Amino acid sequence: MSPYPLSEKIKPILAFLLAWAFLNVLMNIKYPAQQLHLLTLLKVSPEVLGMMMIPLAATCLGLRFHPVLYLPLTAFVIFLRLFRIGDILVPMFFFRPFNLLLDAQFVPDLIHLLYTTFSLKTFTLYSILAVILLAGISAGIWLSFKSIHNFLAYHRNRRVALGLVAASLVVLSYLPDNLIRFPGSFLAKGFFPRVVEEFNFMVHIKDHRARQLGVMENTMKTGGQIPSSLDKLHGANVFIFFVESYGHTIFADQRHFPKIEPVLNAIERNLNSREFLVCSTFFSSPTYGGTSWLAHATLAGGVKLSSHMHYNLMITSQAKTIAHYFNQAGYRTISAMPGTQWPWPQGDFFGYRKKYYAWNFDYKGPMYGWSTMPDQYVLDYIYRQEIQSRTQPLFIEFILVTSHAPFHRQPPYLKDWSRIGAGEIYHQMEAVTFLPQMAMWQPLHMSSRPLPISS
C-alpha cells in the first residue's frame, strides 16, 4: 500500500494543471478586443507550450528552481502579454499595424495624456490599480513556473505530463460535435511570429530607412519641378487651421451630420454675405486616431509620412516646406502650436519666422485636461499680436487643441471676445463637460453665459 494518500498524489497534478491553465489564459486573452468564446482562453497556447520546454529541460538536467532562470522567463511572459495588447489595440484604434520600435516611444506621452485628461485622484487610483495588477500577474507567473518546475522535477511526473497532453489531444479530437468543446482548434492561434517580425524590423532598420529615404527624395525631386509662384495670391493672408479629430465621419455618420449641418449652413451664409466663396474636399490623412503631427508634416512637406520613422527622416532632410515658399514670396510666416509644452528645436525645420508655443501665449487661465488653453484664446491672441498690426502679408498655421476629442472638459465660448484678456476670465466660468464613454457626445453642462466677474 502506498505510504501517501491519493489526495497527496493528486495535489501536484492539480497544481501543474492550474499553473498551465493560468499561463494559457494570460496569453489567450484578447483584451482590448472582445473575447467571443470564453472557452478559447483555455486553448493550448503555442507560446506557453514553447516556454514549457525550459522547465522540462531544466528538470531533465537536474537543475533546481532558481531566479536566474525564471526571472527572465517571467519578464518575457509579461513582455509577450504587453506586446499582444499593443498588437491588438493599435490596429483597432489607429487603423495601422503595431510597430514595437516606433510605438514604444509614445508610452511616456500616453502616460502624460492620461495624467492631464483624468483628475489627479482618478489618475492616482488607476495607477495604483495598474501596479497592483502587474504585481499580481507577475506573482502568478512566477508561482506558475515554480509549480510546473517542481512537478516536472520527478521523472514519473514528466511522463504523466506528456501523457496528459497526448491524451487530451486524442480525446478532444474524437469528441462529437454536439458536446461542449473548444470553438475551433484545440491549439490557440499563436502570435509569436509577430514578435519575430518586429525584431526582424529592428535588425533591418537601416534598410527600411534607406528605402523610405529614397522614396522621399524622389518625391521631393518631382515636387521641385512644379511651379511654386504665389503671385496669384496678390498678397492675401493665408491661414491654415488644424481642427483635430473631426473629419469625414462628420458627414458620413448620420449620428453626427444632422447635428453639424445647421452650423455648416450658418457658416456658409455668413461667408456668402461677406462675398466669400467656399470650396471644400476631403484629403486622405496619413494617420488615424493619433500622431497628428504626421498629417501636419505631410501637408508641410508634400511627402506622405505614415510613421514616426518617416517623420524623423523628413525633418532631418533638405526638403522645402510650405513655409519656405511663403517666406520667398515676402510673407511673414507664423506657427501657432499651443499644445507644444516643451522645447522643440526640431520645429526649426518647418521654416516659420515666428513660432508660438504654449509658453509664448502669456495665458493666465486654467488648463482643460490635455489642452493647455482654449482655442478661442489662441485665435484672439494671434489676432492681437500679429494680424491686427500686420505690416506684410501673413501665412499662419494654427494647430488647435481644445476642439480635440475625446477630451471631456472643454472651455465655454465667449461671445464678447474683448473679455478674453490674458485668460483669467476662464477661472470664473464652468467648463463644458462630457461623458467620455458615451457613443454620442452629449454635454452634461454648458454654460449659456459667463459667470459675473467681481470688480
MITORVO-595511 format. One record per residue (C-alpha): residue in one letter; x, y, z; residue number from 0. Coordinates in steps of 0.001 Angstrom, whole numbers. Each point is the difference from the previous one (the first is absolute). Layout:
<nodes>
> res/u/v/w/n
> A/X/Y/Z/NUM
...
</nodes>
This chain:
<nodes>
> res/u/v/w/n
> M/0/0/0/0
> S/1308/3450/-923/1
> P/1209/2044/2993/2
> Y/-1535/3131/-1570/3
> P/-3783/497/-137/4
> L/-1632/539/-3366/5
> S/-619/3699/727/6
> E/3739/593/421/7
> K/613/-1543/-3421/8
> I/-2721/2046/-1677/9
> K/1053/3370/1473/10
> P/3214/358/-2068/11
> I/-1904/-922/-3177/12
> L/-2715/2560/743/13
> A/2629/2644/786/14
> F/1723/-778/-3310/15
> L/-3253/200/-1981/16
> L/-1090/3231/1715/17
> A/3392/1576/-648/18
> W/-154/-974/-3659/19
> A/-3591/1223/-257/20
> F/948/3375/1541/21
> L/2764/532/-2561/22
> N/-2309/-1047/-2839/23
> V/-2718/2408/1112/24
> L/2545/2807/357/25
> M/1291/-513/-3534/26
> N/-3407/-612/-1605/27
> I/-1875/3041/1349/28
> K/-748/2242/-2959/29
> Y/-395/3172/2048/30
> P/-717/2714/-1094/31
> A/-1858/-1917/-2738/32
> Q/-3161/-1902/859/33
> Q/369/-3647/1033/34
> L/-2683/-1749/-2056/35
> H/266/-3379/1761/36
> L/1221/-288/3589/37
> L/1037/-3600/-577/38
> T/2674/1222/-2430/39
> L/1879/1287/3046/40
> L/836/-3587/916/41
> K/1362/-942/-3395/42
> V/3611/-1124/-26/43
> S/2109/3060/-761/44
> P/2927/-756/-2338/45
> E/2011/2625/1889/46
> V/-628/-1723/3352/47
> L/658/-3400/-1550/48
> G/3363/1277/-1203/49
> M/875/1494/3383/50
> M/-873/-3316/1687/51
> M/3082/-1421/-1677/52
> I/2178/2122/2292/53
> P/-1100/-1539/3337/54
> L/-123/-3387/-1730/55
> A/3619/354/-1116/56
> A/1035/1457/3366/57
> T/-1488/-2881/1959/58
> C/1464/-2575/-2378/59
> L/3415/1533/731/60
> G/-691/-180/3719/61
> L/-57/3790/517/62
> R/-1895/1402/2956/63
> F/-2551/2811/-256/64
> H/2117/3166/-22/65
> P/-652/3747/-651/66
> V/2881/159/-2487/67
> L/-2073/-2155/-2356/68
> Y/-3556/1012/836/69
> L/257/3767/527/70
> P/851/548/-3701/71
> L/-2709/-2484/-978/72
> T/-2582/1838/2134/73
> A/1064/3322/-1539/74
> F/-295/-1545/-3468/75
> V/-3578/-1125/682/76
> I/-917/3525/1154/77
> F/1606/1400/-3155/78
> L/-2032/-2403/-2163/79
> R/-3206/1031/1774/80
> L/718/3723/-489/81
> F/1040/-623/-3606/82
> R/-3281/-1721/-746/83
> I/-1960/2895/1528/84
> G/1853/2419/-2262/85
> D/-397/-2253/-3028/86
> I/-3774/-39/532/87
> L/-525/3560/1213/88
> V/1893/1923/-2701/89
> P/-1811/-1515/-3046/90
> M/-3313/273/1854/91
> F/248/3701/828/92
> F/2548/1354/-2476/93
> F/-701/-2075/-3137/94
> R/3658/-934/-506/95
> P/2328/-2845/1023/96
> F/1716/90/3378/97
> N/3716/800/-184/98
> L/1882/-909/3175/99
> L/2994/2271/-613/100
> L/-1940/3093/-1039/101
> D/-3057/-307/2227/102
> A/1976/-733/3174/103
> Q/1303/3585/-192/104
> F/-3496/1332/701/105
> V/-500/-1747/3355/106
> P/1133/3125/1949/107
> D/-2333/2126/-2133/108
> L/-2864/-2385/735/109
> I/657/265/3739/110
> H/124/3802/-275/111
> L/-3252/-6/-1969/112
> L/-1743/-2065/2675/113
> Y/1474/2196/2752/114
> T/-1324/3210/-1588/115
> T/-3335/-1472/-1122/116
> F/-1092/-1631/3267/117
> S/-260/1671/3372/118
> L/2990/-523/2291/119
> K/-2110/-2233/2268/120
> T/-1166/-2202/-2891/121
> F/3468/-167/-1561/122
> T/1564/-973/3332/123
> L/-2642/-2653/622/124
> Y/434/-1552/-3447/125
> S/3793/127/326/126
> I/-121/-1837/3340/127
> L/-2392/-2589/-1423/128
> A/2268/-471/-3031/129
> V/3035/-570/2238/130
> I/-1938/-2450/2182/131
> L/-1266/-1850/-3084/132
> L/3484/-203/-1506/133
> A/1449/-1203/3305/134
> G/-2771/-2597/354/135
> I/497/-1287/-3542/136
> S/3769/-144/502/137
> A/-470/-1981/3217/138
> G/-2441/-2331/-1764/139
> I/2493/-642/-2803/140
> W/2804/-629/2472/141
> L/-2059/-2439/2088/142
> S/-1233/-1739/-3152/143
> F/3517/-690/-1200/144
> K/978/-1105/3495/145
> S/-2890/-2480/104/146
> I/814/-1292/-3467/147
> H/3693/-349/802/148
> N/-634/-1784/3299/149
> F/-2439/-2375/-1679/150
> L/2355/-826/-2862/151
> A/2915/-492/2383/152
> Y/-1131/-3624/371/153
> H/571/-2301/-2923/154
> R/-3389/-1728/404/155
> N/-1748/3390/-44/156
> R/1659/925/-3273/157
> R/-1483/-3168/-1480/158
> V/-3391/884/1536/159
> A/141/3505/-1525/160
> L/823/-1297/-3457/161
> G/-2723/-2628/365/162
> L/-2597/2603/1005/163
> V/809/2165/-3011/164
> A/-114/-2935/-2409/165
> A/-3220/-1393/1502/166
> S/-1694/3397/-129/167
> L/858/468/-3638/168
> V/-1304/-3460/-879/169
> V/-3200/207/2062/170
> L/-948/3498/-1131/171
> S/487/-901/-3636/172
> Y/-2627/-2770/331/173
> L/-2635/1925/1964/174
> P/-3331/187/-1867/175
> D/-1045/3436/-1205/176
> N/-3073/161/2248/177
> L/2132/-90/3177/178
> I/1557/3057/1598/179
> R/3387/496/-1533/180
> F/2433/2739/-823/181
> P/-1113/2172/-2925/182
> G/2271/-849/-2890/183
> S/3349/-1677/470/184
> F/1252/-1171/3399/185
> L/3207/1953/-660/186
> A/-277/3800/295/187
> K/1215/2215/-2808/188
> G/3479/1128/944/189
> F/1313/3537/-298/190
> F/3718/-639/487/191
> P/618/357/-3780/192
> R/-1088/3637/407/193
> V/2628/444/2707/194
> V/2638/-1458/-2315/195
> E/-1219/2301/-2772/196
> E/448/3075/2188/197
> F/3501/-994/1094/198
> N/856/-693/-3627/199
> F/-1108/3569/-776/200
> M/2372/1305/2699/201
> V/2917/-2026/-1345/202
> H/-570/1358/-3517/203
> I/-981/3536/1024/204
> K/2788/1531/-2106/205
> D/-1372/-1660/-3134/206
> H/-3509/1267/770/207
> R/1332/3524/509/208
> A/1975/-113/-3242/209
> R/-3018/-1116/-2038/210
> Q/-2274/2669/1486/211
> L/2657/2659/-471/212
> G/204/-944/-3667/213
> V/-3774/375/-357/214
> M/126/3407/1707/215
> E/2857/1236/-2162/216
> N/-1852/-1002/-3180/217
> T/-3137/1774/1227/218
> M/1972/3134/877/219
> K/1723/-64/-3384/220
> T/-3374/-188/-1753/221
> G/-1382/2763/2216/222
> G/2946/2235/-817/223
> Q/-1031/-24/-3673/224
> I/-3491/1355/757/225
> P/-426/3795/-374/226
> S/-232/1555/3477/227
> S/-796/3645/-672/228
> L/-2498/1568/2428/229
> D/-546/3135/-2088/230
> K/-3691/-785/-575/231
> L/-673/477/3703/232
> H/725/3712/-479/233
> G/1260/233/3555/234
> A/-3158/-1417/1624/235
> N/339/-1478/3472/236
> V/-17/-3809/135/237
> F/-1075/-1828/3163/238
> I/53/-3780/500/239
> F/-2028/-1415/2900/240
> F/461/-3531/1269/241
> V/-3195/-910/1855/242
> E/799/-3376/1513/243
> S/-2121/-3148/72/244
> Y/-2735/1178/-2321/245
> G/61/-1263/-3552/246
> H/-1975/-2077/-2459/247
> T/-2014/-1608/2801/248
> I/-1875/3275/554/249
> F/-1523/-308/-3458/250
> A/-158/-3778/-376/251
> D/-1440/-933/3410/252
> Q/-3687/821/379/253
> R/435/305/3755/254
> H/2259/2980/-592/255
> F/-1071/1797/-3162/256
> P/-3501/1143/1065/257
> K/1621/1728/2980/258
> I/2710/1776/-1999/259
> E/-1959/787/-3196/260
> P/-1808/3093/1407/261
> V/3333/1393/1200/262
> L/1640/-523/-3395/263
> N/-2955/1623/-1759/264
> A/197/2993/2327/265
> I/3721/377/-674/266
> E/-624/-178/-3746/267
> R/-2692/2703/156/268
> N/2255/2188/2122/269
> L/2880/-305/-2465/270
> N/-2256/543/-3027/271
> S/-1361/3210/1529/272
> R/3591/1287/87/273
> E/641/-1030/-3623/274
> F/2116/-3034/828/275
> L/-272/-3251/-1929/276
> V/508/-3424/1561/277
> C/1664/-2966/-1668/278
> S/657/-3166/1979/279
> T/1152/-3563/-509/280
> F/1409/-2970/1935/281
> F/3647/-915/385/282
> S/1274/-3470/823/283
> S/1868/453/3248/284
> P/3161/-2055/567/285
> T/-1108/-624/3578/286
> Y/-3142/-953/1870/287
> G/-968/385/3646/288
> G/3308/1510/1125/289
> T/3508/1202/-977/290
> S/-1528/3024/-1718/291
> W/3435/1547/-576/292
> L/348/-2474/-2874/293
> A/-2894/1768/-1729/294
> H/1438/3448/791/295
> A/3402/-933/-1415/296
> T/-1511/-1733/-3035/297
> L/-1788/3216/-946/298
> A/3084/2071/801/299
> G/2472/-2063/-2012/300
> G/-2132/-1593/-2714/301
> V/1231/-3510/847/302
> K/-2330/-2578/1542/303
> L/1261/-914/3477/304
> S/-1694/-3102/1353/305
> S/2271/-669/2992/306
> H/2219/1810/2461/307
> M/3055/-1420/-1756/308
> H/-1099/1708/-3215/309
> Y/-607/3192/1975/310
> N/3525/-43/1452/311
> L/1441/-524/-3474/312
> M/-1971/2968/-1287/313
> I/1066/2483/2682/314
> T/3677/-927/-467/315
> S/-176/295/-3802/316
> Q/463/2937/-2366/317
> A/-3696/83/-929/318
> K/-1571/3403/-569/319
> T/-3149/573/2019/320
> I/-3013/2112/-845/321
> A/1250/2759/2321/322
> H/3178/220/-2101/323
> Y/-1988/989/-3094/324
> F/-1968/2617/1914/325
> N/3241/1393/1433/326
> Q/1334/390/-3540/327
> A/-3204/1818/-997/328
> G/491/2625/2714/329
> Y/-2466/-1356/2562/330
> R/455/32/3750/331
> T/-389/-3682/877/332
> I/-1354/-930/3422/333
> S/-679/-3303/1743/334
> A/-2421/-65/2955/335
> M/360/-3246/1949/336
> P/-1487/380/3506/337
> G/246/-3762/592/338
> T/3825/64/-113/339
> Q/1022/265/3648/340
> W/3730/-791/-155/341
> P/2924/1370/-2028/342
> W/-207/-1347/-3537/343
> P/3100/853/-2061/344
> Q/-1240/-2334/-2772/345
> G/-2644/2621/-739/346
> D/2673/2133/-1692/347
> F/-142/-2385/-2950/348
> F/-3435/1298/-1032/349
> G/1420/3456/-657/350
> Y/-2469/2294/1779/351
> R/1347/3459/789/352
> K/-1951/117/3261/353
> K/-1068/-2910/2156/354
> Y/-2513/188/2850/355
> Y/171/-2929/2414/356
> A/-1944/-408/3245/357
> W/2302/2264/2027/358
> N/-122/2779/-2623/359
> F/-3734/723/349/360
> D/107/1760/3418/361
> Y/-3054/-2023/1029/362
> K/-1162/450/3623/363
> G/-3060/-2252/-41/364
> P/-552/-3674/874/365
> M/964/-3009/-2065/366
> Y/-2756/-2218/-1368/367
> G/1377/-3494/435/368
> W/2629/-563/-2647/369
> S/-764/3344/-1639/370
> T/2210/2805/1235/371
> M/-2431/2811/-847/372
> P/-3254/662/-1903/373
> D/137/181/-3786/374
> Q/-1936/3259/201/375
> Y/2778/1493/2111/376
> V/2619/-1161/-2538/377
> L/-1867/1627/-2894/378
> D/-532/3216/1954/379
> Y/3628/184/1142/380
> I/1407/-522/-3498/381
> Y/-2444/2569/-1332/382
> R/1158/2582/2547/383
> Q/3698/-802/-386/384
> E/279/-549/-3734/385
> I/-3079/598/-2131/386
> Q/-1252/3293/1444/387
> S/3293/1838/-509/388
> R/1367/-1818/-3029/389
> T/2356/1803/-2341/390
> Q/398/-2817/-2543/391
> P/-2115/-2905/-1245/392
> L/-347/-2856/2465/393
> F/140/-3766/-281/394
> I/-1130/-1523/3315/395
> E/-385/-3626/987/396
> F/-2319/-579/2976/397
> I/152/-3424/1674/398
> L/-3002/135/2332/399
> V/-340/-2135/3112/400
> T/-3221/477/1998/401
> S/-2175/-1027/-2937/402
> H/1686/-3369/273/403
> A/-2119/-3077/888/404
> P/-177/-2052/2192/405
> F/1029/2526/2662/406
> H/-3069/438/2153/407
> R/663/3422/1578/408
> Q/-160/2867/-2440/409
> P/-92/3784/493/410
> P/-3243/1922/-533/411
> Y/-309/2377/-2936/412
> L/203/3727/715/413
> K/-2234/2050/-2290/414
> D/1724/3186/1082/415
> W/3597/-526/-1096/416
> S/1113/3225/1679/417
> R/-418/-1716/3373/418
> I/2568/-2728/-742/419
> G/3044/2006/1075/420
> A/2761/-2244/1345/421
> G/-2458/-2817/701/422
> E/-705/707/3689/423
> I/-3712/84/-761/424
> Y/-21/-3772/-578/425
> H/691/-560/3699/426
> Q/-3466/1420/675/427
> M/-1839/-2026/-2651/428
> E/-1164/-3603/146/429
> A/1459/-2340/-2565/430
> V/-2119/-1852/-2530/431
> T/171/-3619/1160/432
> F/-789/-3248/-1775/433
> L/-139/-3692/856/434
> P/3007/-1496/-1834/435
> Q/-1546/-3478/-156/436
> M/-3129/1172/-1837/437
> A/-248/-1044/-3640/438
> M/-1694/3294/-794/439
> W/1553/3018/1622/440
> Q/-2710/1793/1952/441
> P/949/2887/2292/442
> L/-791/-496/3677/443
> H/372/3694/632/444
> M/335/2971/-2303/445
> S/53/3443/1463/446
> S/-2283/2265/-2034/447
> R/1867/3087/1180/448
> P/3075/691/2072/449
> L/-214/449/3737/450
> P/193/3604/1144/451
> I/3462/1328/723/452
> S/566/1772/3277/453
> S/1548/3406/-263/454
</nodes>
